[in-house]
Amino acid sequence: MASRLDALKQHSLVVADTGDLDAIRRYQPQDATTNPSLILKAFDMPGYQPLIERELAALPAQGDKQERAARAVDHLAVAMGSEIAGVVPGRVSTEVAARLSFDTQASIRKAHELIELYAQRGIGRDRVLIKLASTWEGIRAAEVLEKEGINCNLTLLFSDAQAQACFDAGVFLVSPFVGRVTDWYKKESGRDFTPENDPGVQFVRGVCERVSQGGYDTVVMGASFRTADQVLALAGCPRLTISPALLEELATTPGTVKAKVLMTRNGGPRPTSLSESGFRWEHNQDAMANDKLAEGIRRFDEDQSRLEQRIADRL
């Protein structure tokens, strides 16, 4: 009998939530991702040491160590992304620094820099997704970039308002989170949940339903899974980004997988596009989304800062 991972691939495109090339080769996902957290892990992987040493040695000497370290993060992200692009058939998501999440123009400039770094390595923009936080400013940056032919992945998505604003902006892909949503409700309620009443699973299903009802072109990619059961409860969601531990569990467990999400393109009437004030008010009404978006941006920036410090130490 086929593994659950192979069965899942009949319903959803699988994306590897890792920069580990060995894991990517083993599980054969469609896409993969890089971010400061994953690069931080790569610092302890023997296989990445030659790449890290090569990139740091080639880094221009302008600025002090901290400035060079911040610049090195982008170079390492693109170097890792280019290696991954040689393994996966699809796209590599590469992140704009979380500290730019509330600055539209700085986010656009950083995206252009990342796309240029990829171009210098022979990787076209059609192989890259620029990853931005789903703040109002991040969504506005994505709207500009999409019109330029630079596709984006909007992450840290926790509310219906964030999802709708992304649809309005014509964003290529959104990554609504599962595990962090469920974490919040478990902490607040003291309850455990089954896959069928899991708040994170229900949230992502709702985002898929919005896409279907409005006939939007935006791709939905479930993210931030805690268990294999959460993954399987979203079989049929267009894409699912999964950690190596859960990929291994799915790959070594035989079984069938039934689609739990049925995507259609009804193309029915769409809601009125959200204004900035409407977006901020609707998002503000969701306590979970407010908490998790702010926390997510802080955590991403903490990892970025730790990565920059490790690079500065090596420089």
RODO-2510 file (C-alpha; in nm, 4 decimals, decimal comma):
residues 315
     n   res          X          Y          Z
     1     m     0,0000     0,0000     0,0000
     2     a     0,1186     0,3503    -0,0800
     3     s     0,2286     0,5807     0,1994
     4     r     0,0003     0,8518     0,3265
     5     l     0,2415     1,1070     0,1855
     6     d     0,2071     0,9639    -0,1644
     7     a    -0,1694     0,9464    -0,1184
     8     l    -0,1793     1,3054     0,0028
     9     k     0,0053     1,4181    -0,3089
    10     q    -0,2949     1,3022    -0,5137
    11     h    -0,5012     1,5790    -0,3533
    12     s    -0,2590     1,8609    -0,2626
    13     l     0,0788     1,9906    -0,3752
    14     v     0,3251     1,9217    -0,0952
    15     v     0,5736     2,1920     0,0033
    16     a     0,8730     2,1247     0,2290
    17     d     0,8903     2,3611     0,5260
    18     t     1,2666     2,3210     0,5507
    19     g     1,5940     2,4172     0,3912
    20     d     1,7441     2,0717     0,4513
    21     l     1,8437     1,9510     0,1050
    22     d     1,8615     1,5879     0,2130
    23     a     1,5045     1,6022     0,3412
    24     i     1,3890     1,7774     0,0259
    25     r     1,5473     1,5113    -0,1939
    26     r     1,3915     1,2356     0,0138
    27     y     1,0320     1,3621     0,0218
    28     q     1,0250     1,5161    -0,3283
    29     p     0,8003     1,8163    -0,2597
    30     q     0,6791     2,0537    -0,5284
    31     d     0,8097     2,3685    -0,3555
    32     a     1,0221     2,4624    -0,0547
    33     t     1,1006     2,7664     0,1564
    34     t     1,3809     2,9582     0,3226
    35     n     1,3597     3,2029     0,6110
    36     p     1,5917     3,3276     0,8880
    37     s     1,4779     3,0487     1,1223
    38     l     1,5729     2,7815     0,8692
    39     i     1,9039     2,9492     0,7846
    40     l     1,9779     2,9582     1,1574
    41     k     1,9307     2,5800     1,1655
    42     a     2,1532     2,5458     0,8580
    43     f     2,4397     2,6999     1,0564
    44     d     2,4587     2,3689     1,2445
    45     m     2,4246     2,1428     0,9368
    46     p     2,7588     2,0083     0,8106
    47     g     2,6315     2,0008     0,4532
    48     y     2,5781     2,3757     0,4460
    49     q     2,9155     2,4801     0,5914
    50     p     3,0966     2,5171     0,2544
    51     l     2,8122     2,7339     0,1200
    52     i     2,8102     2,9523     0,4328
    53     e     3,1883     2,9976     0,4261
    54     r     3,1821     3,0766     0,0547
    55     e     2,9052     3,3346     0,0853
    56     l     3,0564     3,5103     0,3858
    57     a     3,3981     3,5229     0,2183
    58     a     3,2468     3,6808    -0,0933
    59     l     3,0485     3,9428     0,0985
    60     p     3,1539     4,3027     0,0125
    61     a     3,3452     4,4674     0,2960
    62     q     3,1370     4,7873     0,3166
    63     g     2,9973     4,8806     0,6566
    64     d     3,0603     4,7467     1,0052
    65     k     3,0077     4,3881     1,1076
    66     q     2,6399     4,4314     1,1927
    67     e     2,5632     4,5969     0,8591
    68     r     2,7500     4,3243     0,6739
    69     a     2,5711     4,0585     0,8787
    70     a     2,2295     4,2002     0,7879
    71     r     2,3305     4,2020     0,4204
    72     a     2,4667     3,8489     0,4511
    73     v     2,1258     3,7145     0,5574
    74     d     1,9854     3,7990     0,2128
    75     h     2,2861     3,6496     0,0346
    76     l     2,2613     3,3284     0,2368
    77     a     1,8841     3,3056     0,1852
    78     v     1,9289     3,3373    -0,1898
    79     a     2,2255     3,0986    -0,1965
    80     m     2,0222     2,8370    -0,0082
    81     g     1,7173     2,9098    -0,2207
    82     s     1,9210     2,8608    -0,5366
    83     e     2,0441     2,5233    -0,4117
    84     i     1,6864     2,4245    -0,3317
    85     a     1,5671     2,5431    -0,6738
    86     g     1,8014     2,2864    -0,8239
    87     v     1,6149     2,0110    -0,6376
    88     v     1,2450     2,1068    -0,6435
    89     p     1,0495     2,1471    -0,9682
    90     g     0,8503     2,4426    -0,8395
    91     r     0,9096     2,7558    -0,6356
    92     v     1,1265     2,8697    -0,3470
    93     s     0,9741     3,1116    -0,0972
    94     t     1,2232     3,3698     0,0300
    95     e     1,1382     3,6038     0,3127
    96     v     1,1508     3,9800     0,3446
    97     a     1,2793     4,0654     0,6938
    98     a     0,9995     4,0800     0,9515
    99     r     1,1223     4,4186     1,0751
   100     l     0,9984     4,5641     0,7438
   101     s     0,6441     4,4347     0,7988
   102     f     0,5033     4,7846     0,8517
   103     d     0,6956     4,9607     0,5732
   104     t     0,5501     4,9109     0,2260
   105     q     0,8220     5,0844     0,0268
   106     a     1,1087     4,9199     0,2166
   107     s     0,9444     4,5805     0,1593
   108     i     0,9201     4,6481    -0,2143
   109     r     1,2864     4,7530    -0,2291
   110     k     1,3942     4,4411    -0,0387
   111     a     1,1897     4,2194    -0,2720
   112     h     1,3620     4,3790    -0,5735
   113     e     1,7015     4,3141    -0,4125
   114     l     1,6184     3,9480    -0,3526
   115     i     1,4916     3,8997    -0,7082
   116     e     1,8117     4,0612    -0,8426
   117     l     2,0296     3,8331    -0,6257
   118     y     1,8445     3,5324    -0,7653
   119     a     1,8842     3,6642    -1,1206
   120     q     2,2593     3,6886    -1,0668
   121     r     2,2537     3,3147    -0,9943
   122     g     2,0468     3,2343    -1,3000
   123     i     1,7206     3,1808    -1,1098
   124     g     1,4272     3,3605    -1,2725
   125     r     1,1469     3,5297    -1,0838
   126     d     0,9122     3,2547    -1,2033
   127     r     1,0913     3,0191    -0,9591
   128     v     1,0663     3,2505    -0,6573
   129     l     0,7910     3,3594    -0,4192
   130     i     0,8611     3,6685    -0,2117
   131     k     0,7369     3,6008     0,1407
   132     l     0,5774     3,8906     0,3284
   133     a     0,3853     3,9207     0,6550
   134     s     0,0101     3,9730     0,6052
   135     t     0,0040     4,3230     0,7524
   136     w    -0,1787     4,5990     0,5653
   137     e     0,1609     4,7325     0,4545
   138     g     0,2843     4,3888     0,3491
   139     i    -0,0289     4,3289     0,1441
   140     r     0,0101     4,6669    -0,0271
   141     a     0,3705     4,5794    -0,1123
   142     a     0,2541     4,2471    -0,2562
   143     e    -0,0074     4,4255    -0,4682
   144     v     0,2673     4,6352    -0,6316
   145     l     0,5009     4,3395    -0,6762
   146     e     0,2315     4,1191    -0,8318
   147     k     0,1665     4,3883    -1,0947
   148     e     0,5390     4,3778    -1,1735
   149     g     0,5273     4,0021    -1,2284
   150     i     0,6870     3,9178    -0,8923
   151     n     0,4677     3,6599    -0,7194
   152     c     0,4267     3,6693    -0,3434
   153     n     0,3531     3,4378    -0,0513
   154     l     0,1663     3,6192     0,2281
   155     t     0,2447     3,4523     0,5581
   156     l     0,1382     3,4930     0,9234
   157     l    -0,2228     3,4922     0,8087
   158     f    -0,4699     3,4431     1,0944
   159     s    -0,7871     3,6389     1,0143
   160     d    -1,0586     3,6558     0,7514
   161     a    -0,9718     4,0241     0,7061
   162     q    -0,6128     3,9373     0,6150
   163     a    -0,7310     3,6720     0,3695
   164     q    -0,9833     3,9030     0,2029
   165     a    -0,7318     4,1856     0,1687
   166     c    -0,4901     3,9431     0,0010
   167     f    -0,7611     3,8318    -0,2430
   168     d    -0,8460     4,1954    -0,3172
   169     a    -0,4781     4,2663    -0,3891
   170     g    -0,4422     3,9754    -0,6331
   171     v    -0,1799     3,7986    -0,4224
   172     f    -0,0476     3,4781    -0,5799
   173     l    -0,0430     3,2659    -0,2616
   174     v    -0,1500     3,2925     0,1021
   175     s    -0,0300     3,0792     0,3929
   176     p    -0,3025     3,0627     0,6600
   177     f    -0,1637     2,9063     0,9767
   178     v    -0,3118     2,6000     1,1435
   179     g    -0,1038     2,5094     1,4481
   180     r    -0,0615     2,8584     1,5895
   181     v    -0,4359     2,9212     1,5651
   182     t    -0,5072     2,5972     1,7498
   183     d    -0,2359     2,6739     2,0071
   184     w    -0,4133     2,9994     2,0952
   185     y    -0,7548     2,8406     2,1382
   186     k    -0,6136     2,5516     2,3435
   187     k    -0,4435     2,7979     2,5769
   188     e    -0,7531     3,0180     2,6072
   189     s    -1,0052     2,7368     2,6529
   190     g    -0,7985     2,4611     2,8131
   191     r    -0,9544     2,2202     2,5610
   192     d    -0,8088     1,9650     2,3263
   193     f    -0,9498     1,9341     1,9763
   194     t    -1,0087     1,6566     1,7255
   195     p    -0,9086     1,7149     1,3613
   196     e    -1,2713     1,7824     1,2729
   197     n    -1,3305     2,0554     1,5344
   198     d    -0,9734     2,1884     1,5295
   199     p    -0,9944     2,5718     1,5107
   200     g    -0,6856     2,5977     1,2892
   201     v    -0,8165     2,3380     1,0444
   202     q    -1,1563     2,5104     1,0370
   203     f    -0,9909     2,8469     0,9722
   204     v    -0,7973     2,7198     0,6693
   205     r    -1,1053     2,5451     0,5347
   206     g    -1,2865     2,8769     0,5638
   207     v    -1,0138     3,0531     0,3632
   208     c    -1,0455     2,7864     0,0921
   209     e    -1,4219     2,8361     0,0895
   210     r    -1,3796     3,2126     0,0431
   211     v    -1,1544     3,1498    -0,2571
   212     s    -1,4073     2,9117    -0,4089
   213     q    -1,7082     3,1352    -0,3510
   214     g    -1,5393     3,4445    -0,4916
   215     g    -1,3627     3,2682    -0,7768
   216     y    -1,0305     3,4211    -0,6759
   217     d    -0,7053     3,3059    -0,8365
   218     t    -0,5109     3,3169    -0,5086
   219     v    -0,3581     2,9826    -0,4089
   220     v    -0,4190     2,8674    -0,0496
   221     m    -0,1344     2,6874     0,1269
   222     g    -0,2041     2,5500     0,4744
   223     a     0,0935     2,6060     0,7050
   224     s     0,2174     2,5641     1,0626
   225     f     0,1034     2,2086     1,1324
   226     r     0,1456     2,0443     1,4705
   227     t     0,0239     1,6927     1,3832
   228     a    -0,0143     1,4666     1,0815
   229     d    -0,3877     1,4524     1,1552
   230     q    -0,4102     1,8278     1,0967
   231     v    -0,2360     1,7817     0,7625
   232     l    -0,4687     1,5026     0,6542
   233     a    -0,7736     1,7021     0,7637
   234     l    -0,6773     1,9574     0,4962
   235     a    -0,6174     1,7118     0,2101
   236     g    -0,7495     1,8861    -0,0976
   237     c    -0,6246     2,2308     0,0056
   238     p    -0,4215     2,3360    -0,3021
   239     r    -0,0862     2,3344    -0,1196
   240     l     0,0328     2,2214     0,2224
   241     t     0,3724     2,3183     0,3659
   242     i     0,4928     2,0464     0,6011
   243     s     0,7908     2,0058     0,8343
   244     p     1,0411     1,7190     0,7864
   245     a     0,9183     1,5411     1,1024
   246     l     0,5608     1,5270     0,9740
   247     l     0,6749     1,4423     0,6213
   248     e     0,8634     1,1462     0,7689
   249     e     0,5571     1,0349     0,9654
   250     l     0,3386     1,0514     0,6562
   251     a     0,6003     0,8833     0,4372
   252     t     0,6389     0,5872     0,6734
   253     t     0,2678     0,5338     0,7397
   254     p     0,0764     0,3333     0,4792
   255     g    -0,2828     0,4260     0,4118
   256     t    -0,5322     0,6018     0,1928
   257     v    -0,6189     0,9698     0,2104
   258     k    -0,9559     1,1212     0,1295
   259     a    -0,9976     1,4811     0,0187
   260     k    -1,1465     1,6892     0,3013
   261     v    -1,1348     2,0200     0,1127
   262     l    -1,3090     2,0484    -0,2237
   263     m    -1,1976     2,3542    -0,4192
   264     t    -1,4323     2,4915    -0,6834
   265     r    -1,4331     2,8203    -0,8716
   266     n    -1,7933     2,9318    -0,8360
   267     g    -1,7134     3,2883    -0,9294
   268     g    -2,0088     3,4173    -0,7317
   269     p    -2,0512     3,7759    -0,6123
   270     r    -1,7452     3,9063    -0,4321
   271     p    -1,7547     4,1198    -0,1189
   272     t    -1,6606     4,4853    -0,1460
   273     s    -1,2852     4,5359    -0,1288
   274     l    -1,1643     4,6203     0,2192
   275     s    -1,0436     4,9725     0,2873
   276     e    -0,7505     5,0231     0,5229
   277     s    -0,9819     5,1254     0,8078
   278     g    -1,2133     4,8322     0,7339
   279     f    -0,9214     4,5910     0,7327
   280     r    -0,7780     4,7221     1,0582
   281     w    -1,1178     4,7190     1,2309
   282     e    -1,2098     4,3642     1,1208
   283     h    -0,8658     4,2289     1,2082
   284     n    -0,8797     4,4106     1,5419
   285     q    -1,2042     4,2301     1,6285
   286     d    -1,0243     3,8946     1,6190
   287     a    -0,8256     3,8651     1,9422
   288     m    -0,6479     3,5487     1,8309
   289     a    -0,5370     3,6998     1,5003
   290     n    -0,4095     4,0144     1,6698
   291     d    -0,2091     3,8177     1,9241
   292     k    -0,0602     3,5685     1,6792
   293     l     0,0311     3,8186     1,4071
   294     a     0,2183     4,0392     1,6535
   295     e     0,3848     3,7399     1,8175
   296     g     0,4804     3,5906     1,4808
   297     i     0,6487     3,9101     1,3629
   298     r     0,8402     3,9358     1,6907
   299     r     0,9566     3,5738     1,6709
   300     f     1,0676     3,6039     1,3088
   301     d     1,2636     3,9161     1,3946
   302     e     1,4224     3,7473     1,6968
   303     d     1,5476     3,4675     1,4717
   304     q     1,6723     3,7241     1,2200
   305     s     1,8636     3,9034     1,4973
   306     r     2,0138     3,5782     1,6266
   307     l     2,1175     3,4857     1,2742
   308     e     2,2779     3,8254     1,2190
   309     q     2,4713     3,7887     1,5447
   310     r     2,6020     3,4454     1,4486
   311     i     2,7090     3,5800     1,1122
   312     a     2,8783     3,8799     1,2771
   313     d     3,0659     3,6434     1,5090
   314     r     3,1947     3,4452     1,2112
   315     l     3,2887     3,7603     1,0227
***
